[in-house]
Every structure is written in C-alpha cells, then in structure tokens.
Amino acid sequence: LVRLVESGGGSVQSGGSLTLSCVVSEYTGGGRRCIGWFRQGPGKEREGVAVIDKWGATVYSDSVKGRFTISQGNVDTTVNLQMNSLKPEDTATYYCAAGEYYGGVNCPLDLLRYYPYWGQGTQVTVSS
C-alpha cells in the first residue's frame, strides 16, 4: 500500500519561510514517477504548487515561482518544498501526491487525475 506522509507545516508571519517534507513509502511504480505538492485554501479548489520527476525536472505554478523550491531528498522517495517569502494567500492545507505520467515532457501540475496517491495534508497558515 503506497503511503505518503507530510510534515513541516505551521504558522508564520508574512515574509517568513517554512519547509515541507514528504516521504513516499511502498511505491513500486514505473519509470515516469511524478511527486508533487498541491494545496487547497479555504473555499478554493485544490491546485498544483510544484511537481518533480525522478530525474529532477520541476514545474511550478506562476503564483509560487521564484519563492518556492521543490527538491528530492537524500532518498529519491523524499520530496521537500522550501517556501520563502510566504504571503497570506499561501495559507492552505498542503498535500503531497504521487503518480505516473507518460503524456509529455514534464510532470503535470494541473492534471490531478494522474496523482492517485495522496497524503493527509499539512496546514500552512501565513498571517499578515
């Protein structure tokens, strides 16, 4: 059973930083593995934040580009999200998700159906 466990959420003031971590276990998927961070704010739909494939290719949403960095940890089934210059609009529950995608060069950021495995989420709250 594939399991994803997120950690690192919390409360910070605007301009602050947080690092989220995701550990993926029991994943036996194929060659085009994608792991990503998604978020859902109050009253909003779930949206893609950043994704990374097993070779390190990344895709970011425009709203976080230049502020967030997704990276693989020392073990390739660990993925981190470094979040800098946080804004109140970044407040959301952040989810880690994993899947496979063979439809293009990069992992998809907005096609959630390609991510069948999800963690429970971790809350990030940014106050102004």
KACOR-V369792 format. One record per residue. N is the residue number from 1. RES is the residue in three letters. PSI is psi in degrees with one decimal (* if undefined). OMEGA is omega in whole degrees, 0 to 359 (none if undefined). D_CENTER is the distance of its C-alpha to the mean C-alpha in Angstrom with 2 decimals. Layout:
# KACOR-V369792
N,RES,PSI,OMEGA,D_CENTER ; N,RES,PSI,OMEGA,D_CENTER
This chain:
# KACOR-V369792
1,LEU,121.8,179,20.14 ; 2,VAL,136.3,182,16.50 ; 3,ARG,134.1,176,14.78 ; 4,LEU,130.6,181,11.30 ; 5,VAL,120.8,179,11.62 ; 6,GLU,154.2,174,9.42 ; 7,SER,163.5,173,11.40 ; 8,GLY,-1.3,178,12.02 ; 9,GLY,172.3,179,12.04 ; 10,GLY,-165.6,181,15.35 ; 11,SER,132.3,178,17.61 ; 12,VAL,164.8,174,18.41 ; 13,GLN,159.9,178,20.70 ; 14,SER,134.8,183,20.04 ; 15,GLY,-10.3,181,19.65 ; 16,GLY,-176.5,183,18.24 ; 17,SER,151.3,173,15.32 ; 18,LEU,153.0,173,12.89 ; 19,THR,124.6,175,10.82 ; 20,LEU,145.5,177,8.23 ; 21,SER,147.2,179,8.68 ; 22,CYS,126.2,175,8.09 ; 23,VAL,124.2,180,11.32 ; 24,VAL,124.6,181,12.08 ; 25,SER,155.3,178,15.81 ; 26,GLU,28.2,180,18.52 ; 27,TYR,121.3,181,16.71 ; 28,THR,33.6,184,19.63 ; 29,GLY,-178.0,184,18.39 ; 30,GLY,-157.2,190,19.88 ; 31,GLY,-22.4,186,19.49 ; 32,ARG,59.9,180,16.83 ; 33,ARG,137.0,175,13.84 ; 34,CYS,135.8,173,10.42 ; 35,ILE,136.5,184,7.15 ; 36,GLY,166.6,173,3.93 ; 37,TRP,132.5,179,1.23 ; 38,PHE,159.7,180,4.88 ; 39,ARG,155.8,178,7.66 ; 40,GLN,112.3,178,11.35 ; 41,GLY,169.4,181,14.02 ; 42,PRO,123.5,178,17.61 ; 43,GLY,12.9,182,19.40 ; 44,LYS,162.6,175,16.73 ; 45,GLU,157.6,177,15.12 ; 46,ARG,135.9,182,11.54 ; 47,GLU,154.0,178,9.96 ; 48,GLY,140.9,179,7.41 ; 49,VAL,-54.5,181,5.97 ; 50,ALA,145.1,178,5.38 ; 51,VAL,156.6,181,6.20 ; 52,ILE,141.4,176,8.68 ; 53,ASP,177.7,187,11.80 ; 54,LYS,-15.0,178,14.08 ; 55,TRP,0.7,175,16.17 ; 56,GLY,3.0,177,13.68 ; 57,ALA,134.6,186,13.71 ; 58,THR,155.9,174,10.92 ; 59,VAL,137.1,181,10.55 ; 60,TYR,151.4,171,9.69 ; 61,SER,152.9,181,10.82 ; 62,ASP,-31.4,185,14.22 ; 63,SER,-18.5,182,13.64 ; 64,VAL,-6.6,183,11.46 ; 65,LYS,131.6,181,13.09 ; 66,GLY,-13.2,180,15.14 ; 67,ARG,-34.3,181,13.60 ; 68,PHE,149.0,176,10.05 ; 69,THR,124.4,176,9.75 ; 70,ILE,140.4,182,7.36 ; 71,SER,159.2,175,9.78 ; 72,GLN,143.2,178,11.14 ; 73,GLY,-167.7,181,13.19 ; 74,ASN,-29.8,174,16.84 ; 75,VAL,135.5,190,16.32 ; 76,ASP,-1.3,174,14.52 ; 77,THR,18.0,172,12.84 ; 78,THR,129.6,180,11.09 ; 79,VAL,132.1,180,7.91 ; 80,ASN,154.0,175,7.71 ; 81,LEU,106.9,177,6.45 ; 82,GLN,122.1,184,9.92 ; 83,MET,115.2,179,10.66 ; 84,ASN,164.4,178,14.30 ; 85,SER,48.2,184,16.80 ; 86,LEU,145.5,181,15.15 ; 87,LYS,157.6,177,16.92 ; 88,PRO,-33.0,180,17.98 ; 89,GLU,-7.9,174,16.28 ; 90,ASP,-7.4,179,12.83 ; 91,THR,123.6,183,14.00 ; 92,ALA,170.6,166,12.04 ; 93,THR,126.8,183,10.70 ; 94,TYR,131.1,182,6.97 ; 95,TYR,142.3,171,6.13 ; 96,CYS,141.0,181,4.84 ; 97,ALA,153.4,181,6.92 ; 98,ALA,151.1,178,9.37 ; 99,GLY,-164.4,179,12.35 ; 100,GLU,148.4,182,14.81 ; 101,TYR,125.6,180,15.95 ; 102,TYR,14.0,187,19.36 ; 103,GLY,-1.5,182,20.02 ; 104,GLY,-172.8,185,19.39 ; 105,VAL,-43.8,185,18.66 ; 106,ASN,158.4,174,14.91 ; 107,CYS,143.1,181,12.11 ; 108,PRO,140.8,180,12.05 ; 109,LEU,-26.3,188,9.71 ; 110,ASP,11.0,178,12.03 ; 111,LEU,81.2,187,13.53 ; 112,LEU,-19.3,182,11.90 ; 113,ARG,-16.2,178,15.00 ; 114,TYR,3.2,179,13.97 ; 115,TYR,86.2,183,11.36 ; 116,PRO,-12.9,184,13.93 ; 117,TYR,127.6,185,12.34 ; 118,TRP,148.1,171,10.32 ; 119,GLY,-178.4,182,10.21 ; 120,GLN,-17.3,179,12.28 ; 121,GLY,153.0,176,10.00 ; 122,THR,137.2,186,10.68 ; 123,GLN,134.5,173,12.55 ; 124,VAL,123.7,180,12.41 ; 125,THR,125.1,181,15.79 ; 126,VAL,119.9,181,17.16 ; 127,SER,149.6,182,20.93 ; 128,SER,*,none,23.16
